[in-house]
């Protein structure tokens, strides 16, 4: 496969940074909310006075399922899916300055679940079908500029049989759950309505040590009444802000046009974006001018790098082997559902980096632009996918919507250097639709993805252990495997991976692997395999699962990457297992982000360069066994164990970064357990207290 060349952007605000140069007003406060349906007119008393109950005052991001979407289906017996899936209304004044008269005005929603109908001054101006992509609507003709402009949004997260996902093992939270803003531009402008994208797309067409040749593809939108002559100016600066390349083209735009214009710039001696090692970013500023007047301008950080999945050599970054090991992530948090803040995204990203991951799979849908910004700045390689989950429909409307969501994802995130692969589906084997009818849908999406972006490989994830023709449509395949959780603990993943690598004729990915754990439950040895759908999910089994499976996946020459399921516990309202209703508990960290499970530290010891030690099962107290094993995860050269201040010996961690002290004797009552990592100038320390129950008389 030829080397794939791309250039991309990273952005640092809650909404894309390219909008920052425009006159922008965020719409985050002063929303009125009603969780039921209304006719979109002014006749009812409810509409005449939305400032009093039954309306609530809310801020955006917002979801109405923060509680009922994660409390278990049985908690809401009157609702078919266990939580409210239906229509609701959001209302607020629209603060449009009179100074915006004569300009073009747009409203942009970064994420609304699932179907959104937008009304300006009671006029329906647009509908968006899909929960995960941003969308932007021009509202210029509908404004009065009298201080009384109004915005209404009808949002419905009811299952829609023409909108993906049709189903899935996660809660579909309803609401305006990502930021909203209005902004003004001149005319012409860089199109903000092209699939909700930024309107400018950066691609490296040639790259060598001396220079990078960058194609800048900008979509210019013009609503004016006659042909206009403009200048399209692009400038690239390095990380210090020093200009290093520029291009100025005179262009003519026709009335009512919406067209692409191409420029080519050359960056001398390019400094490559190199993942977590060196995520270097340039900046690209694109400006539309008429004479001395600036009509519109966007600025985008630019990362230059190459990416390839080689069937023989695995994932290559800038032509070099780059072993991918990371996690899956749902956009979900206790008490908030999908309505996450920048601080929430920051904490999630920091936890993923702390564990030592260098890649992330965004399951199972397009996620927030700000999270991509973080990955761009910190070098996390990203697998992003559309919500074609479990099942598809044969209807033309469903295919049209799947293609729409694919285009939104690719065009909106085209410029992120962190995004390295486009995911087309996940576990379509769960649906009842025959493979023969599923294939044309996947083929259509594959063709569309390559048409838009030939620089990135496509991927897909399956749980069925076969090498069917469906897996061969995307460029590369991944499998979701759970040996020892949903299937027998005696499965040999090494043999399985080798078998399907041979059948596919190239390396494969492990897109999911994991086991559940409730950190408030624990088990002394020996550990009995828990039931996946049972109420007892001891962390000790999760530890055993990951230790055993990582030993088979680590450095496996048949793989191009591995992704743990999952980084964080997340809401699945229909589940009731592990002692906590409404939760998938396979995370490395709890849903509230307060507890890092033992398995988090297992991977931190294996993946991170930060010196650490961690005593497993520290929460398991009181204990009944006087003689016990003490197990420690550490990446220090040596670890000493102290029990009640007395050394139990110094051990060198094995190749999985595990230290075991067998038959350690505890005394009745409290026992202080300490692990001290030794080696070099730095030391690491962990301690806990275990209480041994007094023997009964």
C-alpha positions in Angstrom: 0.0 0.0 0.0 1.3 3.4 -0.8 2.2 5.8 1.9 -0.7 8.0 2.9 0.0 11.7 3.3 -2.1 14.2 5.2 -1.9 17.5 6.9 -4.3 18.4 9.6 -5.5 20.9 12.2 -5.9 21.0 15.9 -8.2 23.5 17.7 -8.2 24.8 21.2 -11.7 26.3 22.0 -15.0 24.6 22.8 -16.0 25.2 19.2 -13.6 24.9 16.3 -10.8 27.5 16.5 -11.4 28.5 12.9 -14.6 30.2 14.0 -12.7 32.4 16.5 -11.8 35.0 13.9 -15.4 35.6 13.1 -17.8 37.8 15.2 -19.2 35.1 17.4 -21.7 34.8 20.3 -21.9 31.6 22.2 -25.5 30.4 23.2 -24.8 28.5 26.3 -27.0 30.1 29.0 -30.6 31.3 29.4 -32.3 28.4 27.7 -35.8 27.4 28.6 -36.5 23.7 28.4 -39.6 21.5 28.3 -39.5 17.7 28.2 -42.6 17.1 26.2 -44.0 18.1 22.8 -45.8 21.2 21.7 -47.1 22.4 18.4 -44.7 25.0 17.1 -47.1 28.0 17.3 -48.0 30.8 19.6 -51.5 29.8 20.6 -51.0 27.8 23.8 -50.5 29.4 27.2 -47.3 27.3 27.5 -45.8 29.0 24.5 -47.0 32.5 25.5 -45.0 32.4 28.8 -42.0 30.1 28.6 -40.4 31.9 31.5 -42.4 30.0 34.1 -43.1 26.3 34.9 -43.5 23.8 33.4 -40.4 25.3 31.6 -37.0 24.8 33.3 -34.0 27.1 33.0 -31.0 25.1 31.7 -27.5 25.7 30.3 -26.1 24.0 27.2 -24.5 21.4 27.0 -27.6 19.7 28.4 -29.3 16.4 28.3 -32.7 15.3 29.8 -31.5 11.7 30.4 -28.7 12.4 32.9 -30.4 10.4 35.6 -33.0 8.1 33.9 -30.6 7.1 31.2 -28.3 5.3 33.6 -30.5 3.9 36.4 -31.5 0.6 34.8 -34.5 -0.2 32.8 -36.5 -1.5 35.8 -36.3 2.0 37.4 -38.6 3.4 34.6 -41.1 0.6 34.0 -43.5 2.8 32.1 -40.9 3.6 29.4 -40.2 1.0 26.7 -36.5 1.6 26.7 -36.2 2.3 30.4 -35.6 6.1 29.9 -37.4 8.9 28.1 -36.9 8.8 24.4 -39.1 11.4 22.8 -39.5 15.1 21.9 -38.6 18.1 23.9 -38.2 21.9 23.3 -35.5 24.4 23.9 -36.3 28.1 23.7 -34.2 31.3 24.1 -33.8 34.9 22.9 -31.4 35.3 20.0 -28.9 38.2 20.7 -28.3 39.4 17.2 -26.6 42.8 17.2 -27.9 45.5 14.8 -24.3 45.8 13.6 -24.7 42.5 11.9 -27.1 43.9 9.4 -25.7 43.6 5.9 -23.6 40.6 7.0 -24.4 36.9 6.8 -25.4 35.2 10.0 -25.2 31.5 10.9 -26.1 29.3 13.8 -24.0 26.3 14.5 -24.9 23.3 16.7 -22.0 21.0 17.6 -24.2 18.1 18.7 -28.0 17.5 19.1 -29.5 14.1 19.8 -31.1 12.7 17.8 -33.3 14.8 15.4 -33.3 18.6 15.6 -35.8 21.1 14.1 -34.7 24.7 14.3 -37.1 27.7 14.3 -36.1 31.3 14.0 -38.9 33.8 14.8 -41.3 30.8 14.6 -40.1 30.0 11.0 -38.7 26.5 10.5 -35.3 27.0 9.0 -33.8 23.5 9.0 -33.8 20.0 10.3 -30.8 17.8 11.1 -31.1 14.0 11.5 -28.2 12.5 13.4 -26.9 12.8 17.0 -23.2 13.2 16.5 -22.2 15.5 13.7 -22.2 19.3 13.9 -24.6 21.2 11.6 -24.7 24.9 10.6 -27.7 26.9 9.2 -27.7 30.3 7.6 -30.4 32.4 9.3 -29.7 35.8 7.6 -33.2 36.1 5.8 -35.1 35.3 9.0 -33.8 37.9 11.4 -35.4 41.2 12.4 -32.5 42.8 14.2 -35.0 44.4 16.6 -33.8 42.8 19.9 -36.7 40.4 19.8 -35.3 37.6 17.6 -36.1 34.2 19.0 -34.8 30.7 18.7 -36.7 27.5 19.2 -35.3 23.9 18.8 -37.4 20.8 18.9 -35.2 17.9 19.8 -36.3 14.2 19.6 -34.2 11.3 20.7 -36.9 8.7 19.9 -35.7 5.8 17.8 -35.9 6.8 14.2 -35.7 4.0 11.7 -34.0 6.0 9.0 -31.3 7.4 11.4 -28.2 5.4 12.7 -27.8 4.0 15.2 -30.9 1.8 15.1 -29.7 0.1 18.2 -26.6 -0.3 20.4 -25.3 -1.3 23.8 -25.3 2.3 25.1 -27.8 4.9 26.2 -28.8 7.4 23.5 -29.0 10.6 25.6 -31.4 13.3 24.3 -30.7 17.0 24.2 -28.5 19.9 22.9 -25.5 18.2 24.5 -22.7 20.2 22.8 -22.1 23.9 22.5 -24.1 26.3 20.2 -23.2 29.6 18.8 -24.2 32.3 16.2 -21.7 34.2 14.2 -21.4 36.7 11.4 -19.3 36.8 8.2 -19.0 39.0 5.2 -20.2 37.9 1.8 -18.6 36.0 0.2 -17.3 33.8 3.0 -15.6 30.5 3.7 -18.6 28.1 3.7 -19.6 27.1 7.2 -22.6 25.0 6.1 -20.8 22.4 4.0 -21.6 19.3 6.1 -21.1 21.5 9.2 -17.4 21.6 8.4 -14.8 24.3 8.6 -14.8 24.9 4.9 -11.1 24.6 4.4 -9.3 21.3 3.9 -5.5 20.7 4.1 -3.8 17.8 2.4 -0.1 17.0 1.9 0.3 15.9 -1.7 4.1 15.5 -1.5 6.5 15.1 1.4 10.2 14.7 1.6 12.9 15.9 3.9 13.3 19.2 2.1 9.7 20.3 1.7 6.0 19.5 2.1 3.6 20.4 -0.7 0.3 21.3 0.9 -2.9 21.5 -1.0 -5.4 24.0 0.5 -8.9 23.4 -0.7 -11.4 26.1 0.4 -15.1 26.2 -0.3 -16.3 29.8 -1.0 -19.9 30.6 -0.5 -21.4 33.7 -2.1 -25.0 35.0 -1.7 -24.5 38.3 -3.5 -26.3 39.4 -6.7 -23.4 39.8 -9.1 -20.0 38.3 -10.0 -17.4 39.4 -7.4 -13.6 39.5 -7.7 -11.8 38.5 -4.5 -8.4 37.6 -3.1 -8.0 34.2 -1.4 -4.9 34.5 0.9 -3.4 31.6 2.8 -0.4 31.9 5.1 1.4 29.2 7.1 3.4 30.0 10.2 5.6 27.8 12.3 5.0 27.0 16.0 6.7 30.3 17.0 4.4 32.3 14.7 7.0 33.0 12.0 5.6 33.0 8.4 7.1 30.3 6.3 4.8 30.0 3.3 2.0 32.0 1.6 -0.2 32.1 -1.4 -2.5 34.8 -2.8 -4.9 34.0 -5.6 -7.4 36.3 -7.4 -10.7 34.5 -7.8 -14.1 35.3 -9.3 -17.2 34.0 -7.6 -20.7 33.9 -9.1 -23.9 34.9 -7.5 -25.3 32.0 -5.5 -22.2 29.9 -5.9 -20.7 27.5 -3.4 -17.4 26.3 -5.0 -14.0 24.9 -4.1 -10.8 26.8 -4.9 -7.4 25.2 -4.7 -4.0 26.6 -3.7 -0.7 24.9 -3.2 1.9 25.9 -0.6 5.3 24.5 0.1 6.7 24.2 3.7 10.5 24.0 3.7 12.2 21.4 5.9 8.9 20.3 7.5 8.8 19.5 11.2 6.6 16.4 11.3 3.7 15.7 13.7 5.0 12.6 15.4 2.3 11.2 17.7 3.0 11.4 21.5 6.7 11.7 20.9 6.4 15.1 19.2 3.0 16.4 18.2 4.3 19.5 16.4 1.8 21.9 14.9 2.0 24.7 12.4 -0.8 27.3 11.8 -2.6 27.9 8.6 -4.6 31.1 8.2 -7.1 31.4 5.2 -8.5 34.8 4.5 -11.1 36.1 1.9 -10.6 39.8 1.0 -12.1 42.4 -1.3 -9.6 45.1 -1.7 -8.6 46.1 1.9 -11.8 44.6 3.4 -11.5 41.3 5.2 -14.7 39.4 4.5 -13.9 36.2 6.4 -10.9 34.5 8.0 -10.2 31.2 9.6 -7.0 30.0 11.4 -6.2 26.4 11.8 -3.2 24.7 13.5 -1.6 22.4 10.9 0.1 19.1 11.5 2.1 17.4 8.8 2.6 13.6 8.9 2.2 10.3 7.0 0.0 7.5 8.1 -0.4 3.9 6.8 -1.6 0.5 7.9 0.6 -2.0 6.2 -0.6 -5.5 5.9 2.9 -6.7 6.5 4.4 -4.1 8.9 1.4 -2.8 10.9 0.7 0.8 11.6 3.3 3.3 10.3 3.6 6.9 11.4 5.9 9.0 9.2 7.1 5.7 7.6 8.2 4.2 10.9 6.6 1.3 12.8 4.4 2.6 15.6 2.8 0.0 17.8 -0.8 1.1 18.6 -2.0 0.3 22.1 -4.9 2.1 23.6 -8.5 2.3 24.6 -12.1 2.8 23.5 -14.0 5.8 24.9 -17.7 6.7 25.1 -18.6 10.4 25.6 -20.3 9.7 28.9 -20.0 10.7 32.6 -22.0 10.1 35.8 -24.5 12.8 36.4 -24.0 14.4 33.0 -24.5 11.7 30.3 -23.3 13.1 27.1 -23.4 16.8 28.2 -19.7 17.2 28.8 -17.7 20.3 29.5 -14.2 21.2 28.3 -13.0 20.3 31.8 -14.6 16.9 31.5 -12.8 16.3 28.2 -9.5 17.6 29.6 -9.8 15.1 32.5 -10.6 12.2 30.3 -7.8 12.9 27.9 -5.3 13.3 30.8 -6.3 10.0 32.3 -5.9 8.2 29.0 -2.4 9.8 28.6 -1.5 9.0 32.2 -2.2 5.3 31.5 0.3 5.4 28.6 -2.1 4.9 25.7 -1.0 6.2 22.4 -4.2 5.6 20.5 -8.0 5.9 21.1 -11.0 4.5 19.3 -14.0 6.8 19.6 -16.8 4.4 20.0 -19.2 4.2 18.4 -19.8 7.6 16.8 -18.3 11.0 16.0 -17.2 12.8 19.2 -16.6 16.4 20.2 -14.2 18.6 18.2 -12.6 19.7 21.4 -11.6 16.1 22.2 -9.9 15.9 18.8 -8.1 19.2 19.5 -6.6 17.6 22.6 -5.5 14.5 20.7 -3.9 16.8 18.0 -2.0 18.7 20.7 -0.9 15.6 22.7 -0.4 13.1 19.9 -3.1 10.4 20.4 -3.7 8.4 17.2 -7.5 8.2 16.7 -9.9 5.7 15.1 -13.2 7.5 14.6 -16.3 5.8 13.3 -19.9 6.5 12.3 -22.8 5.0 14.4 -23.5 2.1 12.1 -23.9 -0.2 15.1 -25.4 -3.7 15.4 -28.0 -3.3 12.6 -28.9 -1.5 9.4 -32.1 -1.0 7.4 -32.5 -1.8 3.8 -34.4 1.5 3.2 -33.0 4.1 0.8 -33.6 6.7 3.6 -31.3 4.8 6.0 -28.5 4.6 3.5 -28.8 8.3 2.7 -28.6 9.1 6.4 -25.6 6.8 6.9 -23.8 8.5 4.0 -24.7 11.9 5.4 -23.2 11.0 8.8 -20.1 9.6 7.1 -19.6 12.8 5.1 -20.2 15.0 8.2 -17.6 13.0 10.2 -14.9 13.1 7.4 -15.4 16.7 6.3 -15.6 18.0 9.9 -12.6 16.1 11.2 -10.6 15.9 7.9 -8.0 18.3 9.2 -7.2 16.6 12.5 -3.7 15.1 12.4 -4.7 12.7 15.2 -7.4 11.1 13.2 -5.7 8.2 11.3 -8.6 5.9 10.2 -12.3 6.1 9.4 -14.5 3.4 10.9 -17.5 2.2 8.8 -19.3 -0.1 11.2 -19.3 -2.0 14.5 -20.7 -5.5 15.1 -23.3 -5.6 12.3 -23.7 -9.3 13.0 -26.0 -8.4 15.9 -28.8 -7.4 13.5 -31.1 -9.7 11.7 -30.5 -8.3 8.2 -29.0 -10.8 5.8 -25.4 -10.3 4.9 -26.3 -10.1 1.2 -28.4 -6.9 2.0 -25.8 -5.5 4.4 -22.9 -5.7 1.9 -24.2 -3.0 -0.6 -24.5 -0.5 2.3 -20.9 -1.1 3.4 -19.7 -1.0 -0.2 -21.4 2.3 -0.7 -19.8 3.8 2.4 -16.4 2.5 1.5 -16.6 4.0 -1.9 -17.8 7.4 -0.5 -15.0 7.4 2.2 -12.3 6.9 -0.4 -13.8 9.4 -2.7 -13.7 12.1 0.0 -10.4 11.1 1.6 -8.0 8.8 0.0 -5.3 9.7 2.5 -6.6 7.6 5.4 -7.5 3.9 5.6 -11.0 2.7 6.4 -11.5 0.1 9.2 -14.4 -1.7 10.8 -15.0 -3.8 13.9 -16.7 -7.3 14.1 -17.4 -9.7 17.0 -18.1 -12.7 14.8 -15.0 -14.9 14.5 -15.0 -15.4 10.8 -13.2 -13.8 7.8 -16.3 -13.2 5.7 -16.4 -11.0 2.6 -18.0 -8.2 4.7 -14.7 -7.7 6.6 -12.8 -7.3 3.3 -14.7 -4.3 2.1 -12.9 -1.8 4.4 -9.2 -1.4 4.0 -8.5 -3.2 7.3 -10.5 -5.2 9.8 -10.7 -5.3 13.5 -12.3 -7.8 15.9 -13.9 -7.4 19.3 -12.9 -10.4 21.5 -13.8 -11.3 25.1 -12.1 -14.6 25.9 -12.8 -15.3 29.5 -15.7 -12.9 29.8 -18.4 -13.7 27.2 -16.6 -16.9 26.2 -14.4 -19.7 27.6 -11.4 -18.6 29.7 -9.4 -21.3 28.0 -9.4 -19.6 24.5 -6.0 -19.1 23.0 -6.1 -15.6 21.6 -2.6 -16.0 20.1 -3.8 -18.9 17.9 -7.0 -17.1 17.0 -5.2 -13.9 15.9 -2.8 -15.9 13.8 -5.6 -17.8 12.2 -7.5 -14.7 11.1 -4.4 -12.9 10.1 -3.7 -15.7 7.7 -7.3 -15.8 6.4 -7.3 -12.0 5.8 -3.9 -12.1 4.3 -2.7 -9.2 6.4 -2.5 -7.9 9.9 -5.7 -7.4 11.8 -6.7 -5.2 14.8 -8.2 -6.1 18.1 -10.7 -3.2 18.3 -12.2 -4.3 21.7 -11.2 -6.6 24.6 -12.1 -6.4 28.2 -14.0 -7.7 31.3 -16.2 -6.0 33.9 -15.2 -5.0 37.4 -17.0 -3.3 40.3 -14.2 -1.9 42.5 -16.5 -2.1 45.6 -16.6 -5.9 45.1 -13.5 -8.1 45.6 -12.6 -11.8 45.9 -9.8 -13.5 47.8 -8.0 -16.3 46.0 -8.8 -18.6 44.2 -10.9 -16.5 41.8 -14.0 -18.1 40.3 -14.9 -16.9 36.8 -17.8 -14.5 37.2 -20.9 -14.4 35.0 -20.9 -11.6 32.5 -24.5 -10.8 33.2 -24.2 -11.6 37.0 -24.2 -9.3 39.9 -20.7 -10.1 41.1 -17.8 -8.6 39.1 -14.7 -8.7 41.2 -11.7 -6.6 40.0 -9.4 -9.6 40.6 -11.0 -11.3 37.6 -10.6 -8.2 35.4 -6.9 -8.1 36.4 -6.5 -11.8 35.5 -8.3 -11.2 32.2 -6.0 -8.3 31.1 -2.8 -9.9 32.4 -3.5 -13.1 30.4 -4.7 -11.4 27.3 -2.1 -8.6 27.1 0.6 -11.3 27.3 -0.8 -12.7 24.0 -1.4 -9.3 22.3 1.8 -7.5 23.4 4.2 -7.2 20.4 2.1 -9.6 18.4 3.4 -9.4 14.7 -0.1 -10.3 13.4 -1.7 -7.1 14.8 -1.7 -3.5 13.7 -3.3 -2.2 16.9 -5.2 -3.1 20.1 -7.9 -1.1 22.0 -9.2 -1.9 25.5 -12.9 -1.9 26.1 -13.1 0.5 27.7 -11.4 3.5 29.3 -14.4 4.5 31.4 -17.5 2.8 32.7 -20.5 4.1 30.8 -24.3 4.1 30.8 -26.3 1.3 29.3 -29.7 1.6 30.8 -30.9 -1.8 29.8 -28.0 -3.5 31.7 -28.3 -4.8 35.3 -25.0 -6.5 36.3 -22.0 -6.1 38.5 -24.2 -4.9 41.3 -24.9 -1.5 39.6 -27.9 -1.1 37.3 -27.6 0.8 34.0 -23.8 0.4 33.6 -21.2 -1.3 31.5 -18.4 -1.7 34.1 -15.5 -2.8 31.8 -13.8 0.5 32.2 -10.3 1.1 33.5 -11.8 4.1 35.5 -15.3 4.4 37.1 -18.0 6.4 35.4 -17.5 9.3 37.9 -13.8 9.3 37.3 -13.1 8.9 41.0 -11.6 5.5 41.0 -8.8 4.1 38.9 -9.2 0.3 38.9 -6.3 -2.1 39.3 -6.2 -2.8 35.6 -5.6 0.9 34.9 -2.3 0.5 36.8 -1.5 -2.7 35.0 -1.4 -0.9 31.7 0.3 2.2 33.2 3.1 -0.1 34.3 3.4 -1.6 30.9 2.8 1.5 28.7 3.9 4.6 30.7 7.4 5.8 31.3 6.4 7.4 34.6 7.8 5.3 37.5 5.1 3.8 39.5 4.1 0.9 41.9 0.5 -0.2 42.7 -0.7 -2.7 45.2 -3.6 -4.7 43.7 -6.8 -5.5 45.7 -5.9 -2.8 48.2 -9.7 -2.3 48.7 -10.1 -5.9 49.8 -10.5 -5.6 53.5 -11.4 -7.1 55.9 -9.8 -10.4 54.9 -10.3 -14.0 56.0 -7.1 -15.6 54.8 -4.0 -15.2 57.0 -1.7 -16.4 54.3 -2.2 -14.4 51.1 -0.5 -13.4 47.8 0.5 -9.8 47.5 0.6 -8.7 43.8 2.1 -5.4 42.7 2.2 -3.7 39.3 5.4 -1.7 38.7 7.7 -0.5 36.0 10.6 0.1 38.5 13.7 -2.1 38.1 13.0 -3.6 41.6 10.3 -3.5 44.2 10.5 -4.1 47.9 7.4 -5.2 49.9 7.1 -4.2 53.6 4.5 -5.9 55.8 4.0 -4.1 59.1 7.4 -2.5 58.6 9.2 -5.7 57.9 10.7 -6.5 54.5 9.1 -9.4 52.7 11.8 -9.3 50.0 12.9 -7.4 46.9 11.6 -8.6 43.5 12.3 -7.7 39.9 9.0 -7.3 37.9 8.4 -9.9 35.2 7.9 -9.0 31.5 4.3 -8.0 32.3 5.5 -5.6 35.1 4.1 -7.9 37.8 5.6 -8.7 41.2 4.2 -11.5 43.3 4.9 -12.3 46.9 3.3 -15.6 47.8 2.2 -16.8 51.2 2.6 -13.5 53.0 1.4 -13.9 56.6 -1.0 -11.3 58.0 -1.6 -10.8 61.7 -5.1 -10.5 63.2 -6.3 -7.0 63.0 -4.8 -4.2 60.9 -1.8 -4.8 58.7 0.2 -2.0 56.9 1.2 -3.1 53.4 3.9 -1.0 51.6 5.5 -1.3 48.1 8.6 0.7 47.3 9.9 0.9 43.7 13.6 1.2 43.5 16.1 2.0 40.8 17.8 5.1 39.6 17.3 8.6 41.2 13.5 8.2 41.4 11.4 6.0 43.7 7.7 5.2 43.7 5.6 4.2 46.6 2.1 2.7 47.4 0.6 1.6 50.6 -2.7 0.3 52.0 -4.1 -1.3 55.2 -5.6 -4.8 55.3 -7.5 -6.0 58.3 -7.5 -9.7 59.0 -10.6 -10.8 60.7 -10.1 -12.3 64.1 -10.8 -16.1 64.1 -14.2 -16.9 65.6 -14.2 -18.6 69.0 
